[in-house]
Amino acid sequence: MKHPIAVAFGIAVAVSLVLAGIALTQFRTDEKPFALAAVVLLFPFLWFFLWLITNGVSWWKDTTRR
């Protein structure tokens, strides 16, 4: 992976959109703002941990290639 931070960002956006869609369809009207706020607050952590994972995969691919 040439740009693991960009890959992690794309995956985090996709996962956050799915979670927002679930929040909009599964929660009652009075609960939706709190569910969407949880998704927004979760996004930076999701992005960071996905970046760590994609960096690890990239590092592993680089070290196992000969």
C-alpha positions in Angstrom: 0.0 0.0 0.0 1.5 3.3 -1.1 -0.7 5.5 1.1 -2.1 3.5 4.1 -3.5 6.6 5.8 -5.7 7.3 2.7 -6.8 3.7 2.6 -7.7 3.8 6.3 -9.5 7.1 5.8 -11.6 5.6 2.9 -12.4 2.5 5.0 -13.3 4.6 8.0 -15.6 6.8 5.9 -17.3 3.7 4.4 -17.8 2.1 7.9 -19.1 5.4 9.3 -21.6 5.8 6.5 -22.9 2.3 7.1 -23.1 2.9 10.9 -24.9 6.2 10.2 -27.3 4.4 7.9 -28.0 1.8 10.6 -28.5 4.6 13.2 -31.0 6.3 10.9 -33.0 3.2 10.2 -32.9 1.4 13.6 -33.3 4.1 16.2 -36.4 6.1 17.1 -36.6 9.8 16.1 -35.6 11.0 19.6 -32.6 8.6 19.7 -31.2 9.4 16.3 -29.2 12.5 17.2 -27.4 10.6 20.0 -26.7 7.6 17.7 -25.3 9.9 15.0 -23.2 11.8 17.6 -21.7 8.4 18.7 -20.8 7.6 15.1 -19.2 11.1 14.7 -17.2 10.7 17.9 -16.2 7.1 16.9 -14.8 8.2 13.5 -11.3 9.5 14.6 -10.7 6.4 16.7 -11.8 4.2 13.9 -9.6 6.0 11.4 -6.6 5.7 13.8 -7.0 2.0 14.4 -7.6 1.3 10.8 -4.4 3.3 10.0 -2.5 1.1 12.4 -3.9 -2.0 10.8 -3.1 -0.9 7.3 0.4 0.2 8.3 0.9 -3.2 9.8 -0.2 -4.9 6.7 1.9 -2.7 4.5 4.9 -3.3 6.8 4.3 -7.0 6.7 4.1 -7.0 2.9 7.3 -5.0 2.6 9.3 -7.3 5.0 8.1 -10.5 3.4 8.9 -9.5 -0.1 12.4 -10.5 -1.3 
